[in-house]
Amino acid sequence: MITMSPIESSDLKSFSSACLEVAKELIKLSSQGYDCLLIPCRGAFPVLVGAIEALKLIDGGKELLARFFTPYPHPILREYHMKNGDFKILMLPFTALTLPFLKSIGRNMISKSQSMLLNPA
């Protein structure tokens, strides 16, 4: 049986602070030429949502949001879906190889990427 502790206000503060730090790091990395954010699992999605909300409030955030592009029609990402932005948001759980957008990438490429991540040179 799994027992869960109650969520404390300090937990919410910590999560909010982490989302803000992720947003700041996204701005910094985008200014260094990075143009893709890979969300490696569905469990990280809440942090992405928090970072998007933080980007709406901080200097340089709205400019980065205007560059977002995502192939997902998820309600939270609807504003960025199928835009022509140059900063891609990709959610790529390695167990989700059957998602339609991954078919165009190819199973071999995904497997090779997994292998490289799991067995770095």
Summary of the structure (lengths in Angstrom):
residues: 121
radius of gyration: 16.2
end to end distance: 40.1
largest distance: 47.1
contacts: 271
relative contact order: 0.12
helix: 55%
strand: 11%
